[in-house]
């Protein structure tokens, strides 16, 4: 004797809403970069977080041919709300590249939390820090 078929089997996925897999991926922090040029300098204003996800974007922007042509490159961090070790690495890398090419690099508008990290890591002895863009330009 064969058993009679029972109620129709359902799986959990039969009633679950369909979800786009890409929507489950973390988007990470965002970073906006605004550049302006003067005759002998360029200023790149950062708005957002500089971390593992966004540091390559920042380095890529700073390494463009247009940015490399100027004798003085200023990174304005007034609106940078977070910097991690990847950001510090990007700052040091850009300073090294610029120095090797005989050009200058400066940070301005460094927030207290970031300044503290730069002090703890003794990077204040390597990276030129200034309060404002105007301060850097007055030295040039």
Buried (B, 14 or more C-beta within 10 A) or exposed (E): EEEEEEEEEEEEEEEEEEEEEEEEEEEEBEBEBEBEEEEEBBBBBBBBBBBBBBBEBBBEBBEEEEBBEBBBBBBBBBEBBBBBEBBBEBBBBBBEBBEEEEBBBBBBBBBEEBBEBBEEBEBBEEBBBBEEBEEBBEEE
